[in-house]
Amino acid sequence: MQNKENLMTPTTLAAFSAAWNRHDIDALMSYMSDDCVFQTAAGPDACGSRHVGMTAVRAAFESAWINFPDAQWINDRHFVDGNFGVSEWTFTGTAADGTRVEADGVDIFTFKDGRIQLKNAFRKNRPNLPAK
């Protein structure tokens, strides 16, 4: 049986989400397990793109801010049930060509020892909005 101190909570997922919005890579990585996996919303594989381990996940997380320097995940809600969790959000950001993204999505999580072992991202496939 898992120690209650090690359980993930909706409050912890909200703090993880807040770190995304601050573009705080060190804070984000502090929530991840040493054997973490990040599966992106898009990519060449059925799972999107799969990034395994702290170094690969860190680089993949940072690429979100490279591609969308003003990236934000707003209107977030978080749910946890044991070692499973979900975060709902709306992603907003401006691409290099000035077009804007605004699309709903979810992260599906698996937790291990109170940290995120798997972050599996899904986002609506919506055409970019015109530049402002």
N, CA, C and O atoms as a Tinker XYZ file with bonds, in Angstrom:
   528  protein
     1  N      0.840000   -1.181000    0.000000    73     2
     2  CA     0.000000    0.000000    0.000000    64     1     3
     3  C      0.886000    1.246000    0.000000    63     2     4     5
     4  O      1.890000    1.309000    0.710000    81     3
     5  N      0.498000    2.232000   -0.807000    73     3     6
     6  CA     1.280000    3.453000   -0.925000    64     5     7
     7  C      1.066000    4.360000    0.285000    63     6     8     9
     8  O     -0.053000    4.485000    0.783000    81     7
     9  N      2.137000    4.990000    0.753000    73     7    10
    10  CA     2.082000    5.940000    1.846000    64     9    11
    11  C      1.273000    7.152000    1.408000    63    10    12    13
    12  O      1.483000    7.663000    0.307000    81    11
    13  N      0.339000    7.630000    2.259000    73    11    14
    14  CA    -0.505000    8.764000    1.908000    64    13    15
    15  C      0.303000   10.020000    1.613000    63    14    16    17
    16  O     -0.151000   10.864000    0.841000    81    15
    17  N      1.486000   10.172000    2.204000    73    15    18
    18  CA     2.334000   11.325000    1.929000    64    17    19
    19  C      2.788000   11.351000    0.470000    63    18    20    21
    20  O      3.104000   12.417000   -0.059000    81    19
    21  N      2.822000   10.204000   -0.174000    73    19    22
    22  CA     3.320000   10.104000   -1.539000    64    21    23
    23  C      2.233000   10.270000   -2.586000    63    22    24    25
    24  O      2.526000   10.247000   -3.782000    81    23
    25  N      0.985000   10.437000   -2.168000    73    23    26
    26  CA    -0.088000   10.537000   -3.142000    64    25    27
    27  C     -0.120000   11.914000   -3.795000    63    26    28    29
    28  O      0.048000   12.934000   -3.127000    81    27
    29  N     -0.331000   11.928000   -5.074000    73    27    30
    30  CA    -0.518000   13.163000   -5.823000    64    29    31
    31  C     -1.906000   13.702000   -5.485000    63    30    32    33
    32  O     -2.823000   12.933000   -5.197000    81    31
    33  N     -2.054000   15.020000   -5.520000    73    31    34
    34  CA    -3.336000   15.661000   -5.236000    64    33    35
    35  C     -3.681000   16.639000   -6.362000    63    34    36    37
    36  O     -2.800000   17.037000   -7.124000    81    35
    37  N     -4.944000   17.026000   -6.472000    73    35    38
    38  CA    -5.307000   18.070000   -7.435000    64    37    39
    39  C     -4.551000   19.386000   -7.181000    63    38    40    41
    40  O     -4.224000   20.110000   -8.122000    81    39
    41  N     -4.285000   19.682000   -5.931000    73    39    42
    42  CA    -3.533000   20.901000   -5.599000    64    41    43
    43  C     -2.111000   20.827000   -6.152000    63    42    44    45
    44  O     -1.581000   21.822000   -6.647000    81    43
    45  N     -1.504000   19.658000   -6.067000    73    43    46
    46  CA    -0.159000   19.484000   -6.614000    64    45    47
    47  C     -0.173000   19.609000   -8.132000    63    46    48    49
    48  O      0.726000   20.223000   -8.706000    81    47
    49  N     -1.181000   19.038000   -8.791000    73    47    50
    50  CA    -1.284000   19.190000  -10.241000    64    49    51
    51  C     -1.514000   20.649000  -10.625000    63    50    52    53
    52  O     -1.012000   21.100000  -11.655000    81    51
    53  N     -2.263000   21.391000   -9.818000    73    51    54
    54  CA    -2.459000   22.819000  -10.079000    64    53    55
    55  C     -1.131000   23.568000   -9.969000    63    54    56    57
    56  O     -0.874000   24.490000  -10.743000    81    55
    57  N     -0.295000   23.181000   -9.023000    73    55    58
    58  CA     1.027000   23.804000   -8.887000    64    57    59
    59  C      1.913000   23.451000  -10.084000    63    58    60    61
    60  O      2.676000   24.293000  -10.557000    81    59
    61  N      1.817000   22.220000  -10.572000    73    59    62
    62  CA     2.540000   21.803000  -11.775000    64    61    63
    63  C      2.099000   22.665000  -12.961000    63    62    64    65
    64  O      2.932000   23.126000  -13.742000    81    63
    65  N      0.801000   22.879000  -13.091000    73    63    66
    66  CA     0.258000   23.711000  -14.159000    64    65    67
    67  C      0.749000   25.154000  -14.037000    63    66    68    69
    68  O      1.086000   25.783000  -15.040000    81    67
    69  N      0.790000   25.669000  -12.835000    73    67    70
    70  CA     1.272000   27.039000  -12.607000    64    69    71
    71  C      2.735000   27.169000  -13.030000    63    70    72    73
    72  O      3.135000   28.207000  -13.558000    81    71
    73  N      3.533000   26.131000  -12.805000    73    71    74
    74  CA     4.941000   26.149000  -13.230000    64    73    75
    75  C      5.038000   26.221000  -14.756000    63    74    76    77
    76  O      5.923000   26.892000  -15.287000    81    75
    77  N      4.135000   25.535000  -15.463000    73    75    78
    78  CA     4.102000   25.651000  -16.924000    64    77    79
    79  C      3.882000   27.107000  -17.325000    63    78    80    81
    80  O      4.567000   27.625000  -18.207000    81    79
    81  N      2.924000   27.762000  -16.675000    73    79    82
    82  CA     2.584000   29.141000  -17.038000    64    81    83
    83  C      3.680000   30.137000  -16.667000    63    82    84    85
    84  O      3.770000   31.208000  -17.266000    81    83
    85  N      4.514000   29.794000  -15.684000    73    83    86
    86  CA     5.675000   30.637000  -15.336000    64    85    87
    87  C      6.872000   30.325000  -16.232000    63    86    88    89
    88  O      7.875000   31.038000  -16.203000    81    87
    89  N      6.768000   29.273000  -17.018000    73    87    90
    90  CA     7.882000   28.791000  -17.858000    64    89    91
    91  C      9.074000   28.438000  -16.971000    63    90    92    93
    92  O     10.216000   28.793000  -17.265000    81    91
    93  N      8.784000   27.739000  -15.891000    73    91    94
    94  CA     9.777000   27.399000  -14.862000    64    93    95
    95  C     10.168000   25.927000  -14.990000    63    94    96    97
    96  O      9.560000   25.055000  -14.371000    81    95
    97  N     11.186000   25.668000  -15.798000    73    95    98
    98  CA    11.577000   24.288000  -16.097000    64    97    99
    99  C     12.063000   23.547000  -14.852000    63    98   100   101
   100  O     11.775000   22.360000  -14.699000    81    99
   101  N     12.784000   24.210000  -13.973000    73    99   102
   102  CA    13.279000   23.520000  -12.773000    64   101   103
   103  C     12.122000   23.084000  -11.877000    63   102   104   105
   104  O     12.136000   21.982000  -11.328000    81   103
   105  N     11.127000   23.946000  -11.732000    73   103   106
   106  CA     9.954000   23.566000  -10.934000    64   105   107
   107  C      9.224000   22.401000  -11.589000    63   106   108   109
   108  O      8.839000   21.451000  -10.908000    81   107
   109  N      9.028000   22.465000  -12.909000    73   107   110
   110  CA     8.342000   21.366000  -13.604000    64   109   111
   111  C      9.038000   20.038000  -13.374000    63   110   112   113
   112  O      8.399000   19.036000  -13.051000    81   111
   113  N     10.345000   20.039000  -13.540000    73   111   114
   114  CA    11.082000   18.785000  -13.432000    64   113   115
   115  C     11.074000   18.249000  -12.002000    63   114   116   117
   116  O     11.251000   17.047000  -11.800000    81   115
   117  N     10.873000   19.109000  -11.013000    73   115   118
   118  CA    10.814000   18.646000   -9.622000    64   117   119
   119  C      9.577000   17.777000   -9.361000    63   118   120   121
   120  O      9.541000   17.041000   -8.376000    81   119
   121  N      8.570000   17.854000  -10.228000    73   119   122
   122  CA     7.366000   17.035000  -10.096000    64   121   123
   123  C      7.488000   15.693000  -10.808000    63   122   124   125
   124  O      6.641000   14.819000  -10.626000    81   123
   125  N      8.539000   15.520000  -11.623000    73   123   126
   126  CA     8.675000   14.330000  -12.461000    64   125   127
   127  C      9.509000   13.259000  -11.760000    63   126   128   129
   128  O     10.450000   13.574000  -11.032000    81   127
   129  N      9.158000   11.991000  -11.984000    73   127   130
   130  CA     9.952000   10.883000  -11.445000    64   129   131
   131  C     11.231000   10.727000  -12.268000    63   130   132   133
   132  O     11.304000   11.197000  -13.404000    81   131
   133  N     12.225000   10.076000  -11.698000    73   131   134
   134  CA    13.497000    9.883000  -12.403000    64   133   135
   135  C     13.325000    9.109000  -13.713000    63   134   136   137
   136  O     14.095000    9.307000  -14.653000    81   135
   137  N     12.331000    8.239000  -13.780000    73   135   138
   138  CA    12.088000    7.439000  -14.986000    64   137   139
   139  C     10.896000    7.976000  -15.784000    63   138   140   141
   140  O     10.133000    7.209000  -16.371000    81   139
   141  N     10.749000    9.291000  -15.796000    73   139   142
   142  CA     9.582000    9.926000  -16.400000    64   141   143
   143  C      9.506000    9.723000  -17.912000    63   142   144   145
   144  O     10.502000    9.483000  -18.594000    81   143
   145  N      8.267000    9.834000  -18.399000    73   143   146
   146  CA     7.960000    9.730000  -19.824000    64   145   147
   147  C      6.974000   10.841000  -20.165000    63   146   148   149
   148  O      6.025000   11.095000  -19.424000    81   147
   149  N      7.216000   11.502000  -21.307000    73   147   150
   150  CA     6.301000   12.519000  -21.822000    64   149   151
   151  C      5.914000   12.119000  -23.232000    63   150   152   153
   152  O      6.773000   11.952000  -24.098000    81   151
   153  N      4.611000   11.965000  -23.458000    73   151   154
   154  CA     4.075000   11.675000  -24.780000    64   153   155
   155  C      3.332000   12.915000  -25.250000    63   154   156   157
   156  O      2.362000   13.344000  -24.624000    81   155
   157  N      3.795000   13.491000  -26.363000    73   155   158
   158  CA     3.272000   14.761000  -26.842000    64   157   159
   159  C      1.944000   14.583000  -27.572000    63   158   160   161
   160  O      1.549000   13.473000  -27.926000    81   159
   161  N      1.270000   15.712000  -27.785000    73   159   162
   162  CA    -0.017000   15.692000  -28.473000    64   161   163
   163  C      0.132000   15.425000  -29.966000    63   162   164   165
   164  O     -0.811000   14.963000  -30.608000    81   163
   165  N      1.293000   15.707000  -30.519000    73   163   166
   166  CA     1.515000   15.504000  -31.954000    64   165   167
   167  C      2.879000   14.855000  -32.160000    63   166   168   169
   168  O      3.760000   14.936000  -31.304000    81   167
   169  N      3.031000   14.222000  -33.291000    73   167   170
   170  CA     4.305000   13.595000  -33.610000    64   169   171
   171  C      4.114000   12.441000  -34.567000    63   170   172   173
   172  O      2.990000   12.149000  -34.976000    81   171
   173  N      5.195000   11.786000  -34.926000    73   171   174
   174  CA     5.152000   10.760000  -35.974000    64   173   175
   175  C      4.596000    9.412000  -35.535000    63   174   176   177
   176  O      4.282000    8.573000  -36.380000    81   175
   177  N      4.469000    9.189000  -34.244000    73   175   178
   178  CA     4.034000    7.893000  -33.732000    64   177   179
   179  C      2.579000    7.932000  -33.276000    63   178   180   181
   180  O      2.003000    9.010000  -33.133000    81   179
   181  N      1.992000    6.786000  -33.052000    73   179   182
   182  CA     0.615000    6.715000  -32.559000    64   181   183
   183  C      0.455000    7.469000  -31.245000    63   182   184   185
   184  O     -0.619000    7.996000  -30.953000    81   183
   185  N      1.533000    7.520000  -30.446000    73   183   186
   186  CA     1.496000    8.215000  -29.153000    64   185   187
   187  C      1.939000    9.680000  -29.274000    63   186   188   189
   188  O      2.111000   10.344000  -28.252000    81   187
   189  N      2.123000   10.188000  -30.468000    73   187   190
   190  CA     2.695000   11.519000  -30.688000    64   189   191
   191  C      4.195000   11.342000  -30.819000    63   190   192   193
   192  O      4.670000   10.632000  -31.705000    81   191
   193  N      4.935000   11.987000  -29.939000    73   191   194
   194  CA     6.378000   11.727000  -29.787000    64   193   195
   195  C      6.593000   11.312000  -28.343000    63   194   196   197
   196  O      5.993000   11.883000  -27.432000    81   195
   197  N      7.446000   10.322000  -28.133000    73   195   198
   198  CA     7.690000    9.777000  -26.787000    64   197   199
   199  C      9.083000   10.197000  -26.339000    63   198   200   201
   200  O     10.078000    9.918000  -27.010000    81   199
   201  N      9.138000   10.872000  -25.193000    73   199   202
   202  CA    10.400000   11.331000  -24.607000    64   201   203
   203  C     10.571000   10.616000  -23.274000    63   202   204   205
   204  O      9.686000   10.670000  -22.419000    81   203
   205  N     11.711000    9.945000  -23.094000    73   203   206
   206  CA    11.938000    9.096000  -21.928000    64   205   207
   207  C     13.146000    9.600000  -21.151000    63   206   208   209
   208  O     14.210000    9.842000  -21.721000    81   207
   209  N     12.967000    9.755000  -19.836000    73   207   210
   210  CA    14.058000   10.164000  -18.956000    64   209   211
   211  C     14.093000   11.667000  -18.742000    63   210   212   213
   212  O     13.550000   12.437000  -19.533000    81   211
   213  N     14.742000   12.067000  -17.660000    73   211   214
   214  CA    14.758000   13.467000  -17.243000    64   213   215
   215  C     15.320000   14.401000  -18.321000    63   214   216   217
   216  O     14.749000   15.464000  -18.562000    81   215
   217  N     16.405000   14.034000  -18.959000    73   215   218
   218  CA    17.036000   14.912000  -19.946000    64   217   219
   219  C     16.132000   15.113000  -21.159000    63   218   220   221
   220  O     15.942000   16.241000  -21.614000    81   219
   221  N     15.580000   14.033000  -21.676000    73   219   222
   222  CA    14.718000   14.114000  -22.858000    64   221   223
   223  C     13.417000   14.842000  -22.548000    63   222   224   225
   224  O     12.954000   15.650000  -23.353000    81   223
   225  N     12.824000   14.566000  -21.394000    73   223   226
   226  CA    11.567000   15.222000  -21.019000    64   225   227
   227  C     11.807000   16.718000  -20.806000    63   226   228   229
   228  O     11.006000   17.543000  -21.245000    81   227
   229  N     12.886000   17.063000  -20.147000    73   227   230
   230  CA    13.215000   18.479000  -19.934000    64   229   231
   231  C     13.312000   19.219000  -21.277000    63   230   232   233
   232  O     12.733000   20.293000  -21.436000    81   231
   233  N     14.031000   18.651000  -22.225000    73   231   234
   234  CA    14.189000   19.285000  -23.542000    64   233   235
   235  C     12.837000   19.412000  -24.260000    63   234   236   237
   236  O     12.564000   20.433000  -24.890000    81   235
   237  N     12.002000   18.388000  -24.164000    73   235   238
   238  CA    10.681000   18.432000  -24.802000    64   237   239
   239  C      9.802000   19.499000  -24.153000    63   238   240   241
   240  O      9.108000   20.238000  -24.851000    81   239
   241  N      9.828000   19.583000  -22.825000    73   239   242
   242  CA     9.055000   20.622000  -22.130000    64   241   243
   243  C      9.517000   22.008000  -22.571000    63   242   244   245
   244  O      8.692000   22.867000  -22.879000    81   243
   245  N     10.825000   22.229000  -22.604000    73   243   246
   246  CA    11.367000   23.538000  -22.979000    64   245   247
   247  C     10.995000   23.917000  -24.411000    63   246   248   249
   248  O     10.852000   25.099000  -24.721000    81   247
   249  N     10.838000   22.924000  -25.285000    73   247   250
   250  CA    10.507000   23.228000  -26.677000    64   249   251
   251  C      9.135000   23.895000  -26.805000    63   250   252   253
   252  O      8.901000   24.632000  -27.764000    81   251
   253  N      8.233000   23.652000  -25.862000    73   251   254
   254  CA     6.921000   24.322000  -25.903000    64   253   255
   255  C      7.097000   25.832000  -25.858000    63   254   256   257
   256  O      6.404000   26.562000  -26.567000    81   255
   257  N      8.021000   26.303000  -25.027000    73   255   258
   258  CA     8.234000   27.751000  -24.889000    64   257   259
   259  C      9.069000   28.313000  -26.035000    63   258   260   261
   260  O      8.972000   29.499000  -26.349000    81   259
   261  N      9.884000   27.474000  -26.660000    73   259   262
   262  CA    10.629000   27.914000  -27.848000    64   261   263
   263  C      9.645000   28.128000  -29.000000    63   262   264   265
   264  O      9.723000   29.130000  -29.711000    81   263
   265  N      8.722000   27.187000  -29.177000    73   263   266
   266  CA     7.741000   27.273000  -30.261000    64   265   267
   267  C      6.648000   28.299000  -30.007000    63   266   268   269
   268  O      6.094000   28.862000  -30.951000    81   267
   269  N      6.334000   28.546000  -28.743000    73   267   270
   270  CA     5.290000   29.497000  -28.357000    64   269   271
   271  C      5.790000   30.285000  -27.142000    63   270   272   273
   272  O      5.480000   29.927000  -26.005000    81   271
   273  N      6.555000   31.346000  -27.370000    73   271   274
   274  CA     7.165000   32.080000  -26.246000    64   273   275
   275  C      6.163000   32.626000  -25.226000    63   274   276   277
   276  O      6.524000   32.872000  -24.076000    81   275
   277  N      4.907000   32.816000  -25.641000    73   275   278
   278  CA     3.885000   33.325000  -24.720000    64   277   279
   279  C      2.914000   32.214000  -24.284000    63   278   280   281
   280  O      1.798000   32.507000  -23.854000    81   279
   281  N      3.323000   30.967000  -24.390000    73   279   282
   282  CA     2.463000   29.821000  -24.081000    64   281   283
   283  C      1.851000   29.919000  -22.684000    63   282   284   285
   284  O      2.520000   30.271000  -21.713000    81   283
   285  N      0.562000   29.597000  -22.616000    73   283   286
   286  CA    -0.170000   29.543000  -21.352000    64   285   287
   287  C     -1.187000   28.406000  -21.422000    63   286   288   289
   288  O     -1.723000   28.094000  -22.485000    81   287
   289  N     -1.435000   27.801000  -20.275000    73   287   290
   290  CA    -2.451000   26.767000  -20.128000    64   289   291
   291  C     -3.450000   27.317000  -19.126000    63   290   292   293
   292  O     -3.182000   27.347000  -17.924000    81   291
   293  N     -4.611000   27.754000  -19.623000    73   291   294
   294  CA    -5.581000   28.475000  -18.799000    64   293   295
   295  C     -6.823000   27.622000  -18.563000    63   294   296   297
   296  O     -6.988000   26.554000  -19.154000    81   295
   297  N     -7.692000   28.120000  -17.685000    73   295   298
   298  CA    -8.963000   27.438000  -17.372000    64   297   299
   299  C     -8.730000   26.000000  -16.931000    63   298   300   301
   300  O     -9.492000   25.104000  -17.293000    81   299
   301  N     -7.679000   25.780000  -16.149000    73   299   302
   302  CA    -7.297000   24.414000  -15.785000    64   301   303
   303  C     -8.154000   23.861000  -14.650000    63   302   304   305
   304  O     -8.602000   24.581000  -13.758000    81   303
   305  N     -8.359000   22.539000  -14.730000    73   303   306
   306  CA    -9.042000   21.763000  -13.680000    64   305   307
   307  C     -8.280000   20.463000  -13.545000    63   306   308   309
   308  O     -7.765000   19.933000  -14.529000    81   307
   309  N     -8.204000   19.942000  -12.314000    73   307   310
   310  CA    -7.348000   18.787000  -12.039000    64   309   311
   311  C     -8.100000   17.744000  -11.218000    63   310   312   313
   312  O     -8.860000   18.070000  -10.306000    81   311
   313  N     -7.868000   16.493000  -11.568000    73   311   314
   314  CA    -8.532000   15.366000  -10.916000    64   313   315
   315  C     -7.496000   14.284000  -10.638000    63   314   316   317
   316  O     -6.623000   14.025000  -11.466000    81   315
   317  N     -7.597000   13.655000   -9.475000    73   315   318
   318  CA    -6.672000   12.579000   -9.098000    64   317   319
   319  C     -7.464000   11.442000   -8.485000    63   318   320   321
   320  O     -8.384000   11.658000   -7.695000    81   319
   321  N     -7.092000   10.221000   -8.862000    73   319   322
   322  CA    -7.642000    9.019000   -8.260000    64   321   323
   323  C     -6.496000    8.031000   -8.103000    63   322   324   325
   324  O     -6.137000    7.329000   -9.048000    81   323
   325  N     -5.926000    7.981000   -6.910000    73   323   326
   326  CA    -4.792000    7.089000   -6.659000    64   325   327
   327  C     -3.591000    7.481000   -7.490000    63   326   328   329
   328  O     -3.105000    8.608000   -7.393000    81   327
   329  N     -3.105000    6.550000   -8.313000    73   327   330
   330  CA    -1.926000    6.800000   -9.149000    64   329   331
   331  C     -2.284000    7.255000  -10.564000    63   330   332   333
   332  O     -1.484000    7.120000  -11.489000    81   331
   333  N     -3.482000    7.789000  -10.719000    73   331   334
   334  CA    -3.966000    8.248000  -12.016000    64   333   335
   335  C     -4.510000    9.659000  -11.868000    63   334   336   337
   336  O     -5.129000    9.973000  -10.852000    81   335
   337  N     -4.293000   10.513000  -12.857000    73   335   338
   338  CA    -4.821000   11.864000  -12.792000    64   337   339
   339  C     -5.068000   12.448000  -14.165000    63   338   340   341
   340  O     -4.557000   11.958000  -15.172000    81   339
   341  N     -5.863000   13.503000  -14.184000    73   339   342
   342  CA    -6.183000   14.213000  -15.419000    64   341   343
   343  C     -6.168000   15.703000  -15.131000    63   342   344   345
   344  O     -6.666000   16.150000  -14.097000    81   343
   345  N     -5.598000   16.466000  -16.042000    73   343   346
   346  CA    -5.702000   17.924000  -16.020000    64   345   347
   347  C     -6.358000   18.358000  -17.320000    63   346   348   349
   348  O     -5.950000   17.938000  -18.402000    81   347
   349  N     -7.375000   19.201000  -17.207000    73   347   350
   350  CA    -8.019000   19.813000  -18.372000    64   349   351
   351  C     -7.525000   21.250000  -18.461000    63   350   352   353
   352  O     -7.268000   21.880000  -17.435000    81   351
   353  N     -7.387000   21.777000  -19.683000    73   351   354
   354  CA    -6.884000   23.137000  -19.858000    64   353   355
   355  C     -7.209000   23.636000  -21.262000    63   354   356   357
   356  O     -7.618000   22.870000  -22.135000    81   355
   357  N     -7.018000   24.920000  -21.451000    73   355   358
   358  CA    -7.039000   25.524000  -22.776000    64   357   359
   359  C     -5.645000   26.074000  -23.027000    63   358   360   361
   360  O     -5.144000   26.887000  -22.251000    81   359
   361  N     -5.014000   25.627000  -24.119000    73   359   362
   362  CA    -3.688000   26.104000  -24.483000    64   361   363
   363  C     -3.832000   27.349000  -25.345000    63   362   364   365
   364  O     -4.629000   27.375000  -26.282000    81   363
   365  N     -3.055000   28.381000  -25.024000    73   363   366
   366  CA    -2.986000   29.576000  -25.856000    64   365   367
   367  C     -1.525000   29.901000  -26.119000    63   366   368   369
   368  O     -0.669000   29.717000  -25.253000    81   367
   369  N     -1.253000   30.383000  -27.312000    73   367   370
   370  CA     0.110000   30.778000  -27.635000    64   369   371
   371  C      0.190000   31.337000  -29.038000    63   370   372   373
   372  O     -0.688000   31.106000  -29.869000    81   371
   373  N      1.255000   32.076000  -29.289000    73   371   374
   374  CA     1.492000   32.689000  -30.589000    64   373   375
   375  C      2.683000   32.000000  -31.257000    63   374   376   377
   376  O      3.765000   31.907000  -30.678000    81   375
   377  N      2.465000   31.521000  -32.482000    73   375   378
   378  CA     3.523000   30.858000  -33.255000    64   377   379
   379  C      4.456000   31.909000  -33.868000    63   378   380   381
   380  O      4.142000   33.099000  -33.864000    81   379
   381  N      5.581000   31.471000  -34.383000    73   379   382
   382  CA     6.582000   32.375000  -34.973000    64   381   383
   383  C      6.006000   33.205000  -36.116000    63   382   384   385
   384  O      6.431000   34.340000  -36.329000    81   383
   385  N      5.043000   32.653000  -36.854000    73   383   386
   386  CA     4.461000   33.388000  -37.981000    64   385   387
   387  C      3.367000   34.367000  -37.543000    63   386   388   389
   388  O      2.731000   35.004000  -38.382000    81   387
   389  N      3.149000   34.487000  -36.226000    73   387   390
   390  CA     2.163000   35.418000  -35.699000    64   389   391
   391  C      0.778000   34.830000  -35.528000    63   390   392   393
   392  O     -0.072000   35.446000  -34.884000    81   391
   393  N      0.522000   33.634000  -36.095000    73   391   394
   394  CA    -0.785000   33.021000  -35.887000    64   393   395
   395  C     -0.904000   32.555000  -34.445000    63   394   396   397
   396  O      0.093000   32.322000  -33.761000    81   395
   397  N     -2.136000   32.427000  -34.007000    73   395   398
   398  CA    -2.384000   32.099000  -32.615000    64   397   399
   399  C     -3.063000   30.737000  -32.484000    63   398   400   401
   400  O     -3.852000   30.325000  -33.335000    81   399
   401  N     -2.732000   30.060000  -31.400000    73   399   402
   402  CA    -3.378000   28.797000  -31.063000    64   401   403
   403  C     -4.237000   29.020000  -29.828000    63   402   404   405
   404  O     -3.809000   29.643000  -28.857000    81   403
   405  N     -5.441000   28.507000  -29.885000    73   403   406
   406  CA    -6.326000   28.442000  -28.718000    64   405   407
   407  C     -7.102000   27.147000  -28.857000    63   406   408   409
   408  O     -8.011000   27.042000  -29.681000    81   407
   409  N     -6.738000   26.155000  -28.044000    73   407   410
   410  CA    -7.337000   24.828000  -28.178000    64   409   411
   411  C     -7.407000   24.144000  -26.818000    63   410   412   413
   412  O     -6.486000   24.244000  -26.007000    81   411
   413  N     -8.506000   23.456000  -26.590000    73   411   414
   414  CA    -8.677000   22.690000  -25.361000    64   413   415
   415  C     -7.859000   21.418000  -25.410000    63   414   416   417
   416  O     -7.589000   20.874000  -26.480000    81   415
   417  N     -7.465000   20.949000  -24.226000    73   415   418
   418  CA    -6.715000   19.708000  -24.149000    64   417   419
   419  C     -6.755000   19.106000  -22.766000    63   418   420   421
   420  O     -7.326000   19.670000  -21.833000    81   419
   421  N     -6.134000   17.946000  -22.658000    73   419   422
   422  CA    -6.012000   17.251000  -21.382000    64   421   423
   423  C     -4.643000   16.606000  -21.291000    63   422   424   425
   424  O     -4.044000   16.240000  -22.302000    81   423
   425  N     -4.166000   16.474000  -20.089000    73   423   426
   426  CA    -3.021000   15.629000  -19.782000    64   425   427
   427  C     -3.556000   14.471000  -18.964000    63   426   428   429
   428  O     -4.330000   14.666000  -18.027000    81   427
   429  N     -3.144000   13.276000  -19.317000    73   427   430
   430  CA    -3.468000   12.089000  -18.541000    64   429   431
   431  C     -2.170000   11.654000  -17.874000    63   430   432   433
   432  O     -1.154000   11.461000  -18.542000    81   431
   433  N     -2.208000   11.504000  -16.573000    73   431   434
   434  CA    -1.009000   11.228000  -15.788000    64   433   435
   435  C     -1.058000    9.857000  -15.139000    63   434   436   437
   436  O     -2.121000    9.354000  -14.776000    81   435
   437  N      0.123000    9.264000  -15.004000    73   435   438
   438  CA     0.354000    8.130000  -14.123000    64   437   439
   439  C      1.387000    8.587000  -13.105000    63   438   440   441
   440  O      2.402000    9.180000  -13.470000    81   439
   441  N      1.133000    8.314000  -11.835000    73   439   442
   442  CA     2.021000    8.752000  -10.764000    64   441   443
   443  C      2.781000    7.567000  -10.180000    63   442   444   445
   444  O      2.303000    6.433000  -10.171000    81   443
   445  N      3.970000    7.867000   -9.697000    73   443   446
   446  CA     4.813000    6.854000   -9.060000    64   445   447
   447  C      5.517000    7.522000   -7.882000    63   446   448   449
   448  O      6.232000    8.508000   -8.062000    81   447
   449  N      5.320000    6.996000   -6.699000    73   447   450
   450  CA     5.962000    7.528000   -5.497000    64   449   451
   451  C      5.738000    9.029000   -5.337000    63   450   452   453
   452  O      6.648000    9.761000   -4.950000    81   451
   453  N      4.513000    9.485000   -5.638000    73   451   454
   454  CA     4.158000   10.884000   -5.429000    64   453   455
   455  C      4.656000   11.847000   -6.490000    63   454   456   457
   456  O      4.561000   13.063000   -6.323000    81   455
   457  N      5.186000   11.310000   -7.583000    73   455   458
   458  CA     5.668000   12.162000   -8.683000    64   457   459
   459  C      5.018000   11.706000   -9.987000    63   458   460   461
   460  O      4.418000   10.633000  -10.056000    81   459
   461  N      5.147000   12.534000  -11.009000    73   459   462
   462  CA     4.585000   12.217000  -12.315000    64   461   463
   463  C      5.553000   11.288000  -13.047000    63   462   464   465
   464  O      6.696000   11.655000  -13.320000    81   463
   465  N      5.083000   10.084000  -13.358000    73   463   466
   466  CA     5.892000    9.133000  -14.119000    64   465   467
   467  C      5.566000    9.246000  -15.609000    63   466   468   469
   468  O      6.463000    9.151000  -16.447000    81   467
   469  N      4.291000    9.448000  -15.943000    73   467   470
   470  CA     3.872000    9.593000  -17.330000    64   469   471
   471  C      2.975000   10.814000  -17.470000    63   470   472   473
   472  O      1.997000   10.965000  -16.737000    81   471
   473  N      3.314000   11.684000  -18.414000    73   471   474
   474  CA     2.458000   12.814000  -18.820000    64   473   475
   475  C      2.111000   12.565000  -20.275000    63   474   476   477
   476  O      2.973000   12.652000  -21.150000    81   475
   477  N      0.861000   12.257000  -20.533000    73   475   478
   478  CA     0.388000   11.931000  -21.867000    64   477   479
   479  C     -0.563000   13.048000  -22.293000    63   478   480   481
   480  O     -1.663000   13.159000  -21.753000    81   479
   481  N     -0.149000   13.882000  -23.263000    73   479   482
   482  CA    -0.881000   15.091000  -23.643000    64   481   483
   483  C     -1.770000   14.858000  -24.860000    63   482   484   485
   484  O     -1.388000   14.170000  -25.807000    81   483
   485  N     -2.960000   15.444000  -24.812000    73   483   486
   486  CA    -3.917000   15.408000  -25.916000    64   485   487
   487  C     -4.471000   16.816000  -26.097000    63   486   488   489
   488  O     -4.878000   17.451000  -25.125000    81   487
   489  N     -4.489000   17.312000  -27.343000    73   487   490
   490  CA    -5.003000   18.656000  -27.611000    64   489   491
   491  C     -5.855000   18.622000  -28.868000    63   490   492   493
   492  O     -5.531000   17.919000  -29.825000    81   491
   493  N     -6.948000   19.382000  -28.866000    73   491   494
   494  CA    -7.811000   19.484000  -30.037000    64   493   495
   495  C     -7.000000   19.985000  -31.225000    63   494   496   497
   496  O     -6.162000   20.876000  -31.083000    81   495
   497  N     -7.252000   19.413000  -32.386000    73   495   498
   498  CA    -6.575000   19.793000  -33.616000    64   497   499
   499  C     -7.397000   20.889000  -34.288000    63   498   500   501
   500  O     -8.299000   20.610000  -35.077000    81   499
   501  N     -7.076000   22.125000  -33.965000    73   499   502
   502  CA    -7.819000   23.279000  -34.458000    64   501   503
   503  C     -6.873000   24.119000  -35.319000    63   502   504   505
   504  O     -5.720000   24.318000  -34.936000    81   503
   505  N     -7.329000   24.614000  -36.467000    73   503   506
   506  CA    -6.452000   25.493000  -37.259000    64   505   507
   507  C     -6.053000   26.728000  -36.454000    63   506   508   509
   508  O     -6.822000   27.232000  -35.636000    81   507
   509  N     -4.830000   27.203000  -36.706000    73   507   510
   510  CA    -4.366000   28.408000  -36.024000    64   509   511
   511  C     -5.254000   29.588000  -36.394000    63   510   512   513
   512  O     -5.778000   29.669000  -37.506000    81   511
   513  N     -5.410000   30.493000  -35.448000    73   511   514
   514  CA    -6.184000   31.710000  -35.644000    64   513   515
   515  C     -5.296000   32.761000  -36.280000    63   514   516   517
   516  O     -4.076000   32.707000  -36.126000    81   515
   517  N     -5.880000   33.720000  -36.994000    73   515   518
   518  CA    -5.053000   34.749000  -37.639000    64   517   519
   519  C     -4.272000   35.577000  -36.625000    63   518   520   521
   520  O     -4.658000   35.690000  -35.461000    81   519
   521  N     -3.175000   36.148000  -37.087000    73   519   522
   522  CA    -2.374000   37.043000  -36.249000    64   521   523
   523  C     -3.234000   38.256000  -35.871000    63   522   524   525
   524  O     -4.123000   38.660000  -36.620000    81   523
   525  N     -2.953000   38.819000  -34.708000    73   523   526
   526  CA    -3.714000   40.009000  -34.267000    64   525   527
   527  C     -3.219000   41.239000  -34.971000    63   526   528
   528  O     -3.732000   42.334000  -34.735000    81   527
